[in-house]
Amino acid sequence: MTGWCFLRNLIIGVALLGPLLWWQVAPAGTPLPQGLGEARWGMTAAELGRLSAKKIDPDDQFGYAEHLEQEPDVYAGTTADGKRVEYYLYGNALYKVFIIHARNQREPALYRQLVGRATALYGPARRAYDETVFGLKITHTVWEDAVTQVDLRFGGGFVFEVHVDRARAAAKQDALKRKKSI
């Protein structure tokens, strides 16, 4: 009788937990990009310069989209279809890319379209949430893999597509925390 109970519990456990465990290990669509186009994680400022990206004055906090960026090292360029792209470096290595979609009166529709496209490409988002920044509601939809995070942001009249090298972003945050603690 004990063997039967164990087998029954094992079958029930696999039936209940199997889908959850499979979701954790199964790939969810295409791997996230490690940068944007020719701009790859870890590229240097000189390499970005060859992509026609120009350095933004770090004292001009309105010259770049990520206003809360600490110790910014930002370069900007444009995509083939005219969108502004900002490249953020830490330790002279690319770790974040902002794609700034044109400001217009159809931002909610554009955001939904981009979320749909990303979901079709990468699978379901890891999380979606709202936050308030400078009194403005910002909606986030986030995809992650072991290397990259893609965060679609909507609010304040803009739609941003933000790609982040997770390891370099964490290293930058750790360094800034250590610097503050001294």
Stockholm file with secondary structure:
# STOCKHOLM 1.0

chainA/1-182         MTGWCFLRNLIIGVALLGPLLWWQVAPAGTPLPQGLGEARWGMTAAELGRLSAKKIDPDDQFGYAEHLEQEPDVYAGTTADGKRVEYYLYGNALYKVFIIHARNQREPALYRQLVGRATALYGPARRAYDETVFGLKITHTVWEDAVTQVDLRFGGGFVFEVHVDRARAAAKQDALKRKKSI
#=GR chainA/1-182 SS CHHHHHHHHHHHHHHHHHHHHHHHHSCCSSCCCSEETTEETTCCHHHHHTTTCEECCTTCTTSSSCTTCSSCCEEEEECTTSCEEEEEEETTEEEEEEEEECCCTTHHHHHHHHHHHHHHHHCSCSEEEEEEETTEEEEEEEEECSSEEEEEEEETTEEEEEEEEHHHHHHHHHHHHHHHHC
#=GC SS_cons         CHHHHHHHHHHHHHHHHHHHHHHHHSCCSSCCCSEETTEETTCCHHHHHTTTCEECCTTCTTSSSCTTCSSCCEEEEECTTSCEEEEEEETTEEEEEEEEECCCTTHHHHHHHHHHHHHHHHCSCSEEEEEEETTEEEEEEEEECSSEEEEEEEETTEEEEEEEEHHHHHHHHHHHHHHHHC
//
